[in-house]
Every structure is written in C-alpha cells, then in structure tokens.
C-alpha cells in the first residue's frame, strides 16, 4: 500500500471521528437542554472537546510539517503543541464549568426527561458503535486510538442509559447531576496531566526522556572531549529536541572531528538541531586525538 493511500485512509478516519463527535456534541447540547439533563450536557462538552481536539490536532499537525523559513527558523513543529494546549484548556474550562453548575444541583435536583435520555443514549451508542466498527478495520496507531475513543464514549452513554432506567422507577434525580460530575472529573483527570505536560514543553523544561547527567557522561566518553562547560536542552513539541553546548577539546585535537561526534550523539537522542561551541584545552588529556572516529 502506497504512502499516499495510507495518508488518504488516515485522513478519512480522522474526518469520520471529527464529524461524529461534532454532530453528537451539537445534538447533545440541544436535547440535553430540552431534557434538563446535566449528564447529557456534560457529555456534550466532552464530545465537543474531543471534536476540537481531533480537528485542531489534524490542522496543526499538517501545518507543523512545513519546512523552516526566515520567519520560523526552527520549523513549525510547535504548532502541534499549540493545538494540544488549546484543546486541553477547552476541556479543563468546560469541566470546571460543569462542576460549578452541578454541585448545587446535587442538593436541589431537578426532574429530567428520562425517556428522552434513554432514546438519545441508544441512538448515541448505535452511532458510536458504527464509527468504531469503521475505524476498527484500519490498522494505523492513530486510527486505533480513535477507535478506542469511540468505545470509551459508548461506556459513558451506557451509564446515561442506566441512570435513565433507574429514574423511570424512582425519583432519584440527584443521579443526573452526580453523573455529570463524574464525567467532568473524568475529563479533568485526562486533560490536566496533558496540559501540564505540554506546559512544561512550552516553558522549555528539559525533555522528560533525556537526563542531563547521563548525557554529559556520554559526551565525555567521546575521545578528545575533556569538559562540558554548558549544556542546554529543550523540546520543540515534546518529541523533537534542540541542544546548545559549550565543550573543551584536548590540546592538539581537531575540533571539527569532536564536534561531529557530539552532533551524532545528539541525533541518537532525537535532538534535531544543535549548536556546539568548542574551545581548545591548554593541556594534554588521557583522551588521545587519534582515537576520534573519522
């Protein structure tokens, strides 16, 4: 199968996921308000956030593949990070709004249209099941994740159906705001760690996959390199890293050869861009220059 065919297939899967989530979110917002169901409105916020996540990630992911230019000299990879942060903020804001709105309703619950909740829940499960079945035929990692997302939505709607059935036989209307709070907390548990992870990247924290001390040891193992005076590493998008370092090279060693070895080591650690400044040491060192790989 050609790369273009795979890309087209993946785009179709993403489009399906986007349309289904956005469509369901709009339907849930309308009928959740009509049925006075906080749980359905909470799930609508969840689906709306997921639709935005899929849409933004797809747009920014494609945009981030642009080559570097005079405006963005390190490329556009950070636009992928921007999309992820915007999505996380939307989900966190929506969840907090749901929690603030529904805490009081636990103690003063309002009647809901349980029959409407039941019918909407059955329809939502059918739609999510069909979408999951379509994506289940595909084999890429991204499509598998989207398929798991629809299965997760199905479980949420099963909870809505269970509550609607219970409400047909009882007046436990507090179950509706309670379920909305459970959904909101579930979204927060997923969105907050993602936002903090992306925030660390945005603030140029050391990449989680790289430890400075072991990397310095690997650098000092390069023949001819006698000291690492400065080592700064940050990440562009959480996967592609940048480094700037100032090293000392043993007297008599060819700086260009040592610099090449440092660049090669950085590349092994997903460091796509690096600046290496060299100084000659004023004394001989146990690392002999002839040991430097050419």
C-alpha positions, -999 to +999 in steps of 0.1 A: +000+000+000+014+034-010+022+062+014-004+084-003-031+057+001-022+053+038-024+091+043-058+093+025-071+064+046-060+081+078-075+114+067-108+097+061-107+081+096-099+114+112-127+131+093-152+104+104-141+109+140-144+147+137-179+147+121-193+121+146-180+139+177-191+174+165-225+161+154-231+143+186-220+173+207-244+196+190-273+171+193-265+165+230-264+203+237-298+207+222-315+177+237-297+179+270-312+214+275-346+202+264-345+171+287-329+192+316-302+166+318-269+178+332-253+144+324-260+148+287-248+184+286-216+172+304-211+145+278-217+172+251-188+192+265-167+160+264-176+153+228-172+189+217-137+190+233-129+157+215-141+171+182-119+202+187-090+180+197-093+159+165-099+190+143-072+211+158-046+183+160-053+174+124-049+210+112-019+219+134-003+185+127-003+192+090+007+228+095+036+217+117+051+197+089+061+229+070+098+234+065+117+261+084+119+295+068+130+330+076+101+335+100+102+302+119+139+292+117+134+260+137+103+250+117+066+248+126+066+218+149+054+239+179+021+245+161+013+209+170+020+217+207-002+248+204-032+228+192-028+203+221-026+231+246-057+249+232-077+216+233-066+209+269-077+244+280-111+240+264-117+207+281-105+220+315-126+251+312-157+231+302-152+206+330-148+233+357-180+250+344-199+217+346-187+211+382-196+247+393-230+244+377-239+209+391-226+208+427-256+228+439-280+205+419-269+175+439-287+190+469-316+205+448-320+182+419-345+190+391-367+165+373-354+153+340-369+136+309-356+101+315-374+087+284-356+112+262-323+104+279-329+067+272-337+072+235-308+096+229-285+072+247-295+043+225-290+064+193-256+077+205-244+041+212-255+030+177-237+059+161-205+054+182-206+016+175-208+021+137-180+047+138-159+024+159-166-005+136-154+015+105-122+025+123-116-010+136-110-021+100-080+002+098-046-006+113-027+026+120-019+036+156-038+069+152-069+051+139-067+025+167-067+054+193-097+069+176-115+036+178-107+033+215-121+068+220-155+057+205-155+027+227-149+050+257-179+071+246-201+040+244-193+032+281-203+068+290-236+065+272-243+031+288-240+050+322-266+076+309-289+048+299-286+031+333-294+064+350-324+069+328-338+034+335-333+039+373-352+073+370-381+056+353-388+037+386-375+062+412-373+099+418-336+099+424-330+129+402-297+136+420-282+108+399-282+131+368-260+159+383-240+132+400-232+115+367-224+149+351-198+155+379-183+120+373-179+128+336-164+162+344-139+148+369-130+121+343-123+148+317-102+167+342-082+136+351-074+132+314-069+168+304-049+183+334-019+159+331-018+165+293-019+203+298+008+202+324+030+180+302+025+204+273+031+234+296+065+220+306+075+217+269+062+253+263+083+266+292+113+248+277+118+223+305+143+195+300+127+168+278+113+140+301+131+114+280+165+130+285+186+132+317+214+157+317+239+139+338+240+106+318+241+126+285+271+145+298+288+112+306+282+100+271+297+132+258+328+130+280+333+094+266+340+109+232+378+108+226+392+143+226+364+159+246+377+168+280+349+191+295+313+201+291+311+237+303+275+243+293+246+221+281+212+234+274+184+212+261+148+219+254+120+204+233+101+219+204+070+197+206+078+170+232+093+147+206+119+168+187+146+184+208+172+212+205+205+215+222+232+241+227+265+232+243+300+246+250+327+220+252+365+218+257+387+198+233+421+183+243+451+202+231+461+192+196+428+175+188+408+185+157+377+204+169+357+195+138+360+158+144+349+161+181+321+184+171+308+158+146+308+131+172+288+154+195+262+161+168+260+124+160+254+116+197+227+142+199+209+128+169+206+095+186+186+112+214+161+128+190+179+162+191+172+175+156+191+208+159+222+215+179+249+242+183+283+231+195+309+256+205+344+243+210+374+257+229+409+241+229+422+230+263+456+243+273+468+208+284+471+173+271+445+148+282+441+110+285+417+111+256+440+109+226+431+127+194+439+097+172+411+078+189+385+102+175+364+083+149+367+098+114 
